[in-house]
Amino acid sequence: MPQPSDAAAAARRNRKVRQGVVVSNKMTKSIVVRVSRTVRHPIYQKVIKRSKKYMAHCEDPSVKEGDVVRIMECRPLSRNKRWRVVEVVRRSEEQVQLKESALNPV
């Protein structure tokens, strides 16, 4: 198997990474992630929140709505999917409470 060239390795390192909240997990192996950012209005100089939704590939079925995930750019996987889930940064509060209640039965 040939070794990747330095240019190919550099391109792989420069992939975009975004962090956002899972909005929908109703599809098989796909989730929708809302990524929010703040920008300054060019005329009024007020800080505005902008958001964009990305479809991402997710093999892990335990990712639920409300989880904060990190996604990375990748090759096109389908018509709309160009991102994949790298890691789950934080679980939603509902899942944390359910796990705690399961560990501490009253």
N, C-alpha and C positions, 0 to 999 in steps of 0.2 A: 504494500500500500504506500503510495508516494506521500511524502511530507508536504503540508501546505506551505505555500510561499509566504514570505513576510508580508506582502501586500494583502493576501487573503486573510492572514491572521489579524492584521491591523483593521481590516474592514469588519471582521467579526467582533472585535473589541468595541467598535464605535456604534453599536446598535443602540437605538433609543430605548430608554427605560422610563416608564411612567408608574405612578402610584395612584390608586383610586379606590372607589367603593363599588362593590358588586350591586348592580341594580336588578339584574334578572339572571336566574339560573334555570330557566324552564326548558332549555334545550339540552340535548344529549351531548356531553363533552364540549359545551360552549357556554360562555357567560358573557354578559354585557357589563362593562366597567365604566363608570362615570369618573372622568379625571377633571378636577377643578383647578383653576389657576387664577391668580389676580393680575390684572393689567391696569396701567394708568391711562385714563382717557386722554387722547392727544390734545384736545382743546381745553376741557374743563379741569384736567389734572386730578380728577377724583378716581380713587381706586375702585375698580369694578371687578366682580367675580365672573369669570367665564368658565363654561364647562363643555366637555365634548364626550360623547359616548363611543367606546371602542368594543368590538366583538373580539373575544379572546378564546383561545383553545385551552381547555382545562380538563385534564385526565382525572383529577381528584373529585369524587362525587360529594365530599364533605364540605365543599365551599358553598356557603349559603348567602342569601341577600343580606347586605349590611356588613359583610366582611371587608376589611381593607387588604387589597392585594397589590403586588408589584407585577407589572406586565412588561414583556420585552418584545421588540420588533422581530419578526421572522419572515420567512418566505410565505407567499400566499398559500393558505391552507384550504380556502374555499372562496366563494365570490366575495364575501365581506370580511373574512378572518385573515388578519395579517399580524396578529399579536398572540403571544402565549403567556400563560401564568408562570412566573418564576417562583414566587413564594407567597404564602399568606402571612401578611405582616401582623394583623390583629383580627381575632374572631369577633363577631357581633356580640352585643351584650346578652341577647337572648340565649345564645349557645353557651356562654360562660355560666349564666344562672342555671341552665338546665344541667350542666355538668356538675356544678356545686350541689344542687339538690339531689342528684343521683348519688353523689359521694356521701352526703350527710342526710340519710333518711330520718324523718321525725317520728 
